[in-house]
Amino acid sequence: MENCNGVCNPILPGNKLKKDETGIACDSTNYKQMVGCIICLLATRPDLAFSVCLVARFMERPTEIHVAAVKRILRYLKSTISYGLWYEKGKDDELFGWSDLDYAGDLDDRKSTSGYVVMVGSKAVSWSSKKATNCHTIHHKGRVHSSSQLCLDIWLSRILAPISTGRKNASPYIVIIAHQLSYQGIQ
């Protein structure tokens, strides 16, 4: 992997990985080590959240397809080695939040993957990408769940704001929700 070419994204758009019972099985110990090393980077690389969440689902019986997906993430890391989070004091302190999910995106059990990111100005301060624990029968219920997790995180951020910034009144925040029914469900 030292001499590999870098790529511009960690996973191909539209790439839907699934359990591959007929594929050639690979060494699961080596796969777990590769994914585990990448998981450690999630603390400072929100751009990896979805792709790492996706490949981590196949730890039990990885195949060549899954190993290729992990290698693509490593190739992405090679081309973005200088990426990271940079925070400057006193600049861009407006709180923003985004959330979304892919409805029944997992091809094996039809569960959704939801994600959110909370930003202060242009800096990500909290993010998550995870597979739902249950199937949402209605699309907007999954979005409501994803959006409610985002709102909880913003609420916690606002509680901590006076401690971290020294200001008693936190600035208002903006939440961007991708679906109107989700917004109605939260109200």
Buried (B, 14 or more C-beta within 10 A) or exposed (E): EEEEEEBEBBBEEEEEBEBBEEEEEBEBEEBBEBBEEBBEBBEEBBBBBBBBBBBBBBEEBBBEBBBEBBBBBBBBBBBBEEEEEEEEEEEEBEBBBBBBBBBBBBEEEEBBBBBBBBBBEEBBBBBBBBBBEEEBEEBBBBBBBBBBBBBEBBEEBBEEBEEEBEEEEBEEBEBEBEBEBBBEBBE
